[in-house]
Amino acid sequence: MRIVMIGSGYVGLVSGACFADFGHQVICVDKDESKIARLNAGQIPIYEPGLDDLVARNVASGRLAFTTELSAPVEQADVVFIAVGTPSRRGDGHADLSYVYAAAAEMAPSLKGFTVVVTKSTVPVGTGDEVERIIGETNPEAQFAVASNPEFLREGAAIEDFKRPDRIVIGIEDERARPVMEEVYRPLYLNQAPLLFTGRRTSELIKYAANAFLAVKITFINEIADLCEAVGADVQQVARGIGLDNRIGSKFLHAGPGYGGSCFPKDTLALVKTAEDSGAPIRIVEATVAVNDSRKRAMGRKIITACGGSVRGKKIAVLGLTFKPNTDDMRDAPSLAIIQALEDGGAQVAAFDPEGMAAARPLLPNVEFATSPYEAADGASALVIVTEWNAFRALDLEALRARMAEGVLVDLRNIYRPDAVEAAGFTYTGVGRGLAVASEAMAIAAE
């Protein structure tokens, strides 16, 4: 099939490359001339494992192309996907749909023959209705159907998620769109990937509901971690104990500094705003948003406490800046609020991240960027693990300690065993690991 992908950002580029790999003819369109020039030169503007090879292979095959020109590709298209950004709108938290609506208006005059227009972007309920109205009013002669097809891609595992999805959700109001979308996803459907057709508004809500549920789950285990610290329990064992219940499951039960990234923060906020406007407030999601926002800065205070109550004049080494490993995405990363809290406390921060430092530099102008974890640790009073990159899981702790002025290790991802850290000469602070409290309580009871 002939597919046009409007937007060559994270979702558009990954989706377009994967569709091309299925054998479809795909043209990715973007207004950013420098981005298209880089893509045509074989340069991938984002970090996603395997994406560079996937793009290169399909460009070489002639199935994938990039352009700033919209009208000619749309004229030939069977399906046009809208995969532009929907950031939080300044001031009120609603999703900014201006790029979606602009794409609809711009493509409308070029539609020839029956075309399915698909919102791939994460959009609030009712967006498809407005896209349909815009296209219909701009080009009353157009033969088209508007569908919703939300993405469920995890940064760092996006290609695998696209090719082996848990489900493919497609919302339609016009039955003519069904066979077209079935053909688009036929390679996956033959592999028994669940293809769920719903109404368009239902499809739009599914994406928000899924992300909000996962955000609630993360925030729940983070608050349980705080309770574990207070009562002397171990959050990792609690998470395992509840995760073995298959009604709950073990995923997204890893305590840490809070969620970030391009999806959970903006999508939970947009869902809250939609619910408020609809007169059906979602209190649990409202609380999740508030708790997560406050948690990131609280992790900064946790580090200060681990350093004896003050970091003024001290160097703090931070390992990991991106919101998660295997991406260069700094959007709403917990490291931003944590480092701000440390700097507000008078600390000088040195940082290292395997992929995120280029994106982090303009956001963290006062941070010293190191070339390795060991260089970051030179002269530091504390070492803080913020993002659980694999490169940080087997560090030479004794070598790190020898380079540091003081031996404090704050493990915000619980990737190290406290006894191993302490054997290397550090004092250890994790998240939700109240074992020291429990041991002290047992010692007092024994007396």
N, C-alpha and C positions, 0 to 999 in steps of 0.2 A: 504494500500500500504506500501511497505518497503522503508523508507526514510532515507537517511544519510545526516546529517547536518555537513559540515566541518566548524569548528569555533564555539566555545561555549561562545562567548562574548555576548554582549547585544542583537544583532539581532538574532544570532544563537540560543541562549538559549530560548529567548521568542518564536521565531518561532517554534523551535523544540518542546517545551512544548505544544504549542497550537495545532500543528499538531497531537501530541499524544492524546491530549484531544478530537480531532475529531474521534479518533479510529485508526489512522495509527500507524504502528510500526516504531519508530524513534530511531536512534542511533546518538548521538551528539559526534563528534570527535574533539579533540583538542590536539596540541602538548605539551601544558603546563601541565606537570604531576601533579603539585600541585593543579591546578584548577580542573582537573578531580578527583583527590583524594578528594578534598573538596566536589564536587558535589556528588560523590558516598557516602560520609559521610552525605549527606543531608544538606550541607552548601551552600547557594547561594552567589556567589562572588560579586554580584551587588545588589543595592537596587532598587526594582521595586515593587510597591504595588501589593500584591496577587500572586507574582511569586513563593514564597516559597511553598505555599499551592498547586499551580498548578503543580509544579515539583514533590512534594512529592506524590500527588495523582496518577500521571501517572507512576512514578517509581514503586509505590506499585502495580499498575495494570499490570505491566510487559510490558507496551507499550513504555516506555522511558528508555534509558540506556546511559551511558557515557563511553568513552574509548579513549585511545591514539592510538589504533590500527586502521589503515585505510583500509588495503587491504581486510580483511575478510568481513567487512560490505559493502564495495563497490561491491564486487562480488555478493552479494545477493540483491543489491538495484534496485528498479525500478526508483528512482529519487535520484540524488545527488545534494544537494544545496551547493553552495560555499558562505559562510557567514563570510569571514575573513575581517580584517581591510584594509581600503584603505586610510591611512593618507596622508596629504599633503607631497609631496616629498621635502626634504630639498634643499633649494637653488632656486627652480624655481616655486614652488606652484602647479605643476602637481600632480595628484593623484598617489600615489605609488602603483603600481599594482603587485609588486613582490610576495606578499602573494597569490594573486589570481592565478598568473601564476604557482607558485610553487605547489599550490593545484591541478591545472589541470594536471601538469606533474606527480605528485605523484599518483593520482588516476588512470591515463590512463591504466597502465598495468593490473589493477585489474578489469576492466570493462568486464562483462560477459553478453551476450545477449543484447537486445536493452535497453539502459538506457538514460534517459533524464538528462542532466547536466545543472543546473540552476544557473546563477549568481544572488544571493540575495544581495550581496554587492553592494554599490553604485559605479558604474564604468563609466568611460567616453565612449562616442560613439566609437564603434569599438572594445571594449574589448571582446565581444562575438566572434568576428571573430578570434581574436588571441587565445582565449581559444580553439576554434574549431581546429585551425591549430596545436596547441601544442598537443592536444589529438590525432589527426589524425597522426601526425608524430611520436609520441611516441609509439602508438599502432595502426598500419595500419589496423589490423583486427577488431578493435572495431566497434560495431554497436551502434551509439549514435546520439543524437541531442542536440544542445546547445540552451538554451532558456534564456531570461532575465525576471526576476520577481522582480522588485525593491520593497523595503519595504517602508511603509509610517507610521512608528510607532513613536508616541510622547513619549519621556521618561516621566514616571509618569502616563501614560495612555495607555501603550503599549498593554496590554492584551485586553482591550476594543477595541482598534484600530484594532487589528488583527482579532478579532471575529466579529466585526461590522464595516467593512471597508467602506469608501466612494466609493472605487473602487479597483479592483484587475487588475493590468496591467501585461500582459504576452506578451513578444516579441518572435516570432518564425520565422524561415526561413524554417523549415522542418515540414510539416504537420503531421508527425507521432507524434510530441510532443503535438499536440492539445488535443487529447482524454486523454492522460496521465495527463496533467495539469488540464483538466476539472475534472478528477477523484480526483486529489489531493485536489482541492478546492470545490468539490461537496457539502460538508456540508454547505458551505457559499453560494454557488450558488443557492441552494434550498431556501435560505432565501432572494433571490432577490438581493444579493450583485452584483453590476455591474461587469461583467467579460469582460475586454477589451483586445482583441487580436490585436496586431499590429506587424509590422516588428521589428526585434531585435534592430536595431539602433534607431528606434523611441522610443521604450520602454526605452532604456538607457538614451535617452535625456529627456524623460518625468520627470524622478526623479529629474534631475538637474534643469529643468525649473520650476518645482513646488517649490522646496526649494528656488531657486533664487527669484521667485515672492514673496514668503512670506517674505524673507529677505528684499526685496525692500519695501514692505508694512510697515514693522517694522521701517525701516530707514526713510521712508517718514513721519510717524507720529512723530518720534523723532525730525526731523527737523521742523515740524510744531510746536512742543512743544517749540523749541527755539524761533520761531517767536512769539508764544503766550506770552512768557515771555517778549519779546521786546515791544510788542504793548498793553499788558494788557488784553489778552484774556485767556480763560480757555480751555486747550487742551482736557480735558475730555468731555466738551460739544461740542467742534469741532468734536471729534471722534464720539460721539453719533449722531451728526447732519449729518455727511457724511456716517456713518455706517448704518443708517436707509434706505439708498438707497440700494436696494437689488442687484444692479449691483456692489456695493463695498463691502457691508457686514461688520459686526462689529468685526469679528475676526482679531487678529494681529494688532489692532489699539490701543494698550495700550502703552503709552509713558513710557520710562524707560532708563536704562543706556546702552542699546545696546544688541544685541543678542550674544549668545555664544553657547557652547555645542559641540557635536560631529559631527553635520551635517552642519548647515548653514555656519560656517566659512570656512571649507574645501571645501564644495560643491560649494559655490559661487566662490571661488578662482580657483577651478578646471575647472569650466565652463568658466571663463574668459580666462584661458590658452588654453582650447580647441578652443574657439572662435578665439583667436589670431592666433593659429596655422592653423586654417581653413580659415583665411583671412576674417572672418566675426565678427569683434570685437563687443562686447555687452557693449556699453558705460554706460548704466544705471546700470548694475551690477558692472562694474568697480568702478563707483562712490559710489555705496552702500558699497562695500568692504572698500574703503578708509574712508568714513564717519563713518562707524561703528567702525573701528579701532581707529580713533581719538576720538570718543565719550567716550569710556570707561575711558581714561585718563582725558578727560574734566570733567567727573563726579567727579574725585578727586579734580580738581581745584574748582568745584562748592562747594564742602564741605569746602574747605579752605576759600573760599569767605564767606560762611555762618558763619564761625568761626571768622570773623573779618579780614581776609586777612593773617592770620598766624596760623599754628598749631604746631609750634616749641615748644617742651617741654610739649605738651598737650596729654592727653589720648583721643583717639577716639574709641567709641564702634561701631562695625559693626555687624549687625544682618543679617545673610544670606550670604553664601559663594558659594553655588552651582549655576550653571547658571540659574536654574529654580527650583521651588519647586518639591517635591516628587521624587527626584533623589539624588544620591550621586556623580553625575558627575561634576567634576571641570574643564573639558576641555574648554579652552577659556572662562572661566567664567569672567564676568565683574569685579567681586570682586578682581581678581588678579591685574589688572591694576589700579583699584581704590586704593587698599591698597598700591601698590608700589608708587603711587603719594603721598599718605599721609606720608609714611615713608620717601620719598625723601624730604618732607617738614619738617621733624623733629618730626613727631608725633609718639607716641607709640600706637599701635593698639591692642585692645582686641576684640575678635570675638566669636560669637556663631552661630552654624548651627545645626538643628535637626539631620541631617544625613551625612553631608559632611565633618566633621572635620578630620576624619581619612585620607581621601584623600587629604585634604588641608594641613595637617601638613608638609609634605616634601616640598610643594610648597611655604609655608609662614613661613620660619624658625624663623622670628623675632616677629611673632604674639603671643600674649597671648591668649590661648583658654580657654573660660569660660564654666561653666556647665549650665548656664542659661542666658537669656537676662538680668536679674537683676544683676547677678554677673558681666557680661561684662560692665554694666553701672556704676559700683562702681568707683567714682572719675573721671568719664569721663567729658570732656567738651562738647562733642557732641555725639549724638546717630544717627546712619545712618542705614536705612533699605535698603538693597541691593536686597534681594530675598524675594518674597512675600509668604513665608510659612504661612499656616493658623495659626500656633502657634503665629505669630506676629500680627495678626489682631485685637486682643482684649487685648492688654497689659494694665496693670495698670499704666497709664501714671503718675499719681501723685506719686506712689511708685517709679517709675523710676527717676522722677525728684528729689525726696528727696535723692537719692543715688548719684546724679551727682554733679560735681563741678560747671558746667555751664549748662544752659538749652537750648541747640541748638538741634533741631531734623530735620534731613534731610531725607525726605521720597522719595526715588528714584523710588518708585512704586505707589505713590499716593493712599495708602491704608487708610490713615487717613484724617478726616475732619480738615482743618486748625483751625477752631474755637475751636474744642474739644482739640486739642493739645495746643493751646494758653491758654485755660482756665486752663490747668494743669500746667502752668508756663513756657512753652517752647516758643521759637521763632521758627517758622515753615518755612521750605523751601521744596517745592515740585518740580515736573518736569512739566513745561508748565502751571503752575498755575499763570498767571499774574494778579490775582485779586487785589493784593495789589497795583500794578502799576495802574490798572484801577481806584481803589478807590482814590488813591492820585491824579490822573488826574482829577477826578470828583470834588474833594475838591478844587483843584486849580481853576477849571472853575467856581465853585460856588462863590469863592471870587471875 
